[in-house]
């Protein structure tokens, strides 16, 4: 028999278990193994706990003014490099142009600039809030929309493209009408719904389908999102009130109080 097949006690390593009986050695080894596994498990759980605490501490959006944050491990559908994202500034520099989608009067004293995602539930809530606010303050508030589709919303980018294609035929009003339908029917988002909505709004369906399938406005959507990143937007909705950071989907009462304060100046 080869000398490599087994190891006799006289040839084996000597240690603290050498003098123990086979049974005692087995029990001692078993206990030691269990203790080792428990120790490793403890440190694994401790690491997970610490990392979880760090993740929570970095969530600056909070739950009161809800937002859906950018996934920092991936780009948005509009190919936004989230590594460029900076802390949301107190005030930004932005001038509304004729290329923007705007609700409200151009000379309104209050401007709310929103970066939004058509599949974001917080955005849907804020959309309702803004429509309510404009209904009450039609002469004093204007609302500006910018795209910010998030990568974990499969229909965010297609919905944005569809809204742009609606605007191609029906202009500013067509965009907002299409947007209203998207936010009111988030559970139905998809190609069939976009065609249904386009038909409802009286669009030329052949032109609409050609526009959507060509990704004609992908660069425009991407430009909106890139601009948002440069302004410090880190999630949706990303809102600014007269170019000052407002946060996410603030409740109506909070938003109205801010607006009243600005109108009183």
Number of C-alpha atoms within 10 A of each C-alpha: 5 5 7 6 6 10 10 8 9 7 8 10 10 10 7 7 14 12 10 11 10 11 9 12 15 13 12 13 13 12 11 12 12 11 12 12 10 12 11 12 12 11 11 11 11 12 12 11 12 10 12 11 11 11 10 10 10 9 10 13 18 13 11 11 16 22 25 20 17 21 14 12 9 15 17 23 21 22 18 24 15 19 11 10 18 13 12 19 13 11 14 16 8 11 7 12 10 7 7 13 18 22 20 18 15 16 11 15 15 23 24 21 24 26 25 31 27 32 25 22 18 20 24 23 18 25 21 15 19 22 15 14 20 17 12 12 17 15 15 19 23 22 22 18 18 23 26 34 33 29 18 15 15 14 22 24 25 22 25 26 24 28 26 28 26 31 20 17 15 17 13 18 14 22 22 20 17 25 21 16 17 24 22 16 14 16 9 13 20 17 15 10 15 24 19 13 19 23 13 10 14 13 19 13 14 9 13 22 16 12 18 23 11 10 15 14 18 18 12 15 22 20 18 20 26 23 17 23 24 17 20 19 29 25 25 30 34 30 26 23 20 18 18 17 20 22 23 28 27 21 15 16 11 10 17 18 11 14 21 13 10 13 13 6 6
